[in-house]
Amino acid sequence: MHGLSLPPTGPSVSLERSEESVSGASLFLVRLGRAFDRLVGGVTVILVLAVISAIPLLNLLSLGYLLEASGRVARSGRLRDGWIGLAGFAVVGKILLAGWIALLPVRLVHSFWRDAELIAPGSANATTLRAILVILLLAVSLHLLWAVIRGGKWRHFLWPAPLRFLRWIGSDLRLSSAWGATVTRFRSLHLLHFFRLGALGFAGALLWLALPVLILMAAATFANPGISLLTSLLGSILLGLAVLYLPYLQTRFALTGRFREFLDPFAARRSFRKAPLAFWLALAATLLFALPLYLLKIELTPAEVAWLPNVVFVLFIFPARLLLGWSLARAERRETARIWVSRWAARLAALPVVAVYVFFVWISQYLSWHGSLGLLEQHAFLVPAPLLGL
């Protein structure tokens, strides 16, 4: 039976199969860990953007991040490129989560101490619990700081590595190396770039929105119903024209970094002609996804949770920004315009979307807690929080 080859058997084969199973399990765990890191990073991105969006001036960082995300997608055409610094945000998220878990014993002892102080102030039990609380708080803080210095990974929070900590304490370069790493990480955030991008994107949007918004605000002050109606109609038409172009202009600015993109609507029209259906999809997402935040402004949000409505903003507007970058990337890759049927279909389909958005903006001044000042809060294009804290 020369033509028949039997499969090899023996201890070597069993060893190979066991190694393959171990490597397969390790690969699965690695992929699972990466997926978990991406999930933690994505959640942290949304929460961080939501928190800083509620802080005047710092909310320009949030707008700058969103513009940079759309610009990167416009350059590459890949939606995943819009998640800027996802690995760094994953580290921050894991640090916050691990810190919250590590502080659970501290909160438990703190509650016992407060109960002891209420029952018998100054008693021996209260004094003992207070000493335990201070020692535990110092120990947990030191453990968290040491875990962050080591890299902020899960294993660093699970095991404090005391021998390594003692060697680190005895090193002469421990402070300089830690400070250098902190400075390097801070510089890698590029906060000035995001702030500049957000400030210029904010200013460019104001160029297009200032006139129609001011006309709508003035219309609400007229006592004559006829004049108020005509003025509101004029402001609504101008606002409709502005929001029809502004998403593409902001995205082109994010792509090129040139402020003069806001002064060139014809460039946006040329890009639209090359990818009309993609541009319509991005426009619809940008305008319609901004509407839920107008509904959240009917009641005044307490200052303690002012960032919660901004979570809704980030969850809706972030995908819209990515779609704007994707649509512009499709247009940039093409040299000729699409057929007239698709262009006119996209134009006609854009009209009801713009009309719905303008109607919600107009009626929001009668529903919002801030009244006509709520017209200044153009969430689709400006910062999500009230303008400069209004």
N, C-alpha and C positions, 0 to 999 in steps of 0.2 A: 504493500500500500504506500508506494512512494509518493503518490499525488495527494495523499491525505495528510494534513498538518494538524496535529492536536494542539489545543490551547495549553500554554505552559501552566504547570502547577507547582506547588511547593511553598515553602516559607517565604521565599522572595516575592512571590505573587501576592500572598496575603499582606506582606509588609507594604507593597506598592499600593494595594487597594486601601489599606488603612491610612496611608499617607495622603492618597487622593481624597478620601472622605474627610480627613482632618483639614486639608487645604481648602476643600469645598466649604466646610463649616466656617473656617476662618474668613474666607471670602464673603460668605453670607453675613457674618457678623460685621465685617468692615463696611459692606454696603449698607447694612442696617444702621450702623453708626453714622455714616455719612448722610443718610436720609434723615435721621433724627437731628443731626446738626443743622441741616438745611431747614427743617421745620422750626427748630428753636430760633435760628437766625431770621427766618421770615417773620415769625411772631414778634421777635424783638424789634425788627425794622419798623413794623406797623406801630408798635407801642411807643417807640422812641419818637417817631415822626408825629404821632398823635400828641404826645406830651409837649414837645417843643413847639407844636403848632398852636398851643394855647398860651404861649408866652410872647408878648409883643417884642418885636425886633428879632428874637430868636426864631420866630416862625418863618423868617426869610430863609433860614437854613433848610426848613422843611420844603419850601417851594423850590429852592435851589437843588435839593436832592431829587425832587420829582422831575425837574427840567433836565438835569444831568442824566437821569435814567432814560428819559425819552430820547435824548441826544445820543446816548450810547447804542440804544436799539436802532436808531436811525442810521448809525454808522455801520453796524454789523448785520442788521436784519434779524437778529436772534433775540427773542423776548427775554431769555434768561440773563442776558447781559445787563438788563435794567436793574437787577438786584445787586446794587453796588455795595461792596464791603460785606458780603453775606457771611464770610468766615469770621470776620471781626465781630459782627453782631451776634453770631452764634456763641462766641466766647463770652461776650457780655451777658447774653441770655442765660448761659449756663452758670455764670458767676452769680447772677441775681437769684436764680432758682436754688442753687446750692446754698447761698447765703440765707434765703428764706427758710430752708429746711434746717440749717444749722442753728438758726435763732429760735427754733421752736422750744428747746429746753429753757432758753433764757426767758421767753415769754411765760412759760409755765411757772418757773420759780418766781418771776415778777408778780404773777397773780397770787401765788401763795403768800409772798411778802406783804402785799397790799391787804390781803384778808387778815393776816396776823396783826398788822398795824391798826386795822379798823377794830378788831376785837380787843386787843390789849396793846395800846401804843407804848413803845419803848420796852416791851417785854424781852425776855431772853430769846424766845423763839423768833421774834421779829428781828432782833439784832443778828442772830445767827443766819436767818434767811437773807438778810441784807448783805452780810459778808459773803455768803455763797453766791448771791446774785452778782456782786462786783467781781469776784474771782472768775465765775463762769463767763461773764460778759467779756472780761479781758482775755480769757483763754480762747473763746470763740472768735473774737476780733483778730487775735494773733494768728489763729488757724486760717481764717479767711484771707488775711493779708499774705500769709506765707503761700497759700494755694495760688493766689493771683500772681505773686512774684514768680512762682515756678511755671506758670503758663496758663492757669485757669482751666485745666482739663478735669474730667470727672475723677480720674484716679488721684489727682492732687487734693481734691476735697475729701475723698474717702480715706486716704492714708496720709497723715501729716509728715511722714519721713523725718523723725526726730534727729537721727544721726546726720542726715544731710543738712538739717537746719542748724545743728551745732557747728558743722564745718563752715556753713555760710556765715554764721555769726563771727567765726574766727578769721574770716577772710578780710584782708585790708581793702579790697575793691568792692565790697558788698554794696555800699551806698552809691558809689559812682556808677557801677554797672546797672543797679536798679533805676537810678535817675536817668541814665542814658537810654535804657529801654523804654522808660515812660515817655521821655521826650520824643523818641523815634516813633512810638505808637501814636502820640498826639499829632505829630506832623503828618503821619500817614492818613489822618482823617481828612485833610484838605478842607478844613472848615472855612478858611477865607475864600477859597474857590467857590464853595457852595453858597456862602453869604453873598458874594459878588454876583453870582449867577441868579440867585433869587431876587436880589435888589434890582438888577437890570431887567429881569423878566417881569417883576412887579411894575417897574416904571413903564416898560413897553406896553403892558396891558392897560395901564392907566391912560396912555395916549389914546387908546381906542374906546375905552369905557367911560372916560370922564364926561364927555359931552352928553351922550344919551342918558347916563345916570343922573346928571345934574338937571337935565330937562324933565325927567320923570319925577325927581324930587320937587322941582318947582311946580309941576302940574298939581301936586297934592296940596299946594298952598293957595291956589286960586279959588275964590269964592264962587265965581261964575261957572256953572256946570259945563256949559258949552266950550268955553276956553280951556277948562281943565281937561275935557275929553280930547279936544284937538291936540293939546300939548302932550297928553299921554300917548296919543296915537303917533305923533312925531317922534317922541322919545323911544317908543317901542320899535318903530321901523328902523331908526338908527341903531338901536341895540341889537336888533336882528341882523343887520348888516355887519356889525362889529363881531358878534359871536360866530358869524359864518366864516370869517377869515382868521380871527385871533388864534384859534387852536393851531392852525398850520403855521402862522407867523411865529408863535412861541416855540414851536418844535423846530422850525428852521433856525431860529436864534440859538436854541440849545445845540443844534448840529454844528453850526458855523462859529458861534460865539460872537457874532457881529451884531451890534445893536441896530444897525441900519436895516436888518431884515424886517423890523417892524414897520418900516417906511416903504416897503416894496410888496404890496399886495399882488402885483402881477407875477412875482416869482411863485407865490402860493398858488395862483391860478394855473401856472404852467405845471407845477407838481400835481395839482389835482387832475389835470387832463391825462396824465400818464397812469394814474391809479385811482379812478373816480370811485369805484365801489369800496375799495379799502379806505379811502378818505371819508366816505359817507359812514362806514361802520365806526371809524374812530371818532367822527363828529358826534354821532348818535350816542356813543358811550360817554363821551366827555360831557355833553349837555344833560342827558337823561340821568346819568349817575350822580350828578350834582344836586338833583332835586330832593332826595331824602333829607339832606342837611337843612333845606329851607323848612321842612316840616318840623324838624327838631328845634327850630327857633321860636315856635309859637309860645312856649313857656321859657322863662329865664332859667338857665342852667346854674346851679349853685357853684360858687367859685372853687369849692373843694373838688368837684368832679367836672371842671370845665373842659378837661381833655377828653372826656368820654364821647361827646358828639364828634370829636375829631378822629376817633377810631373809625367811625362810620365814613368820614371823609376819606381817610387813607384807603380803607377797604374798597371804596368805589372809584376814587379818582386815580389811584396808583395804576390799576389795570388800564384805565383810559389813557393815561400818559404813555404806557407801554404800547398800546395800540396806535397812538399817534406816531410814535417813532417807527413802528413797524410799517405803517402805511407810507410814511415818507421814504423809508428804505426801499420799498417796492417801486416808488416813483423814481428814485435816484438811479435804480438799476436799469430803467427803461429809457430809450432814446426817443421814441415816438409816442404820440398820444393814442389813447384807445379809441375805438370806434364811437361815433357820435351817439349811438343808442345807449351805451353804458354811461356816457357822460351826462346826457340829459335825464336818464333814469335816476342817477345819483343826485342831480340838481333838484329834480322834482321831489324826490324822497327826502331831501334835506329840509324842504320848506315846512312840513308839519312838525319835524323835530325842533327846528328853531322857534316855530310858533308856540309850541308847548313850553319850551324853556322861557321865552319872553313872557308868556302869560304867568307862569309861576313867579318869575322875578317881580312882575308888576303887582301881583296880588299879595306878595309877601310883605309889602309895606303896610298892609292893612291887617296882617295876621301876626307879624313878628313883634316881639317884645320891644324892639328898638324903633319900631315905626319906619319912617322914611329913611332913617339912617341905615336900616338893614339893606337898602339898595347898594350901599358901598361894599357889602360883603359878597362879592362875586366869587363864589367858592371854586368854580371851574377853572378860574384863571389867576386868582390872587391867593393870598394866604387863607387857610380855612377858618382861623379864629377871627373874631370881629376886628375890623381894621384898627390896628394900633391900640387894641384893648377897648374900643368903644362899647 
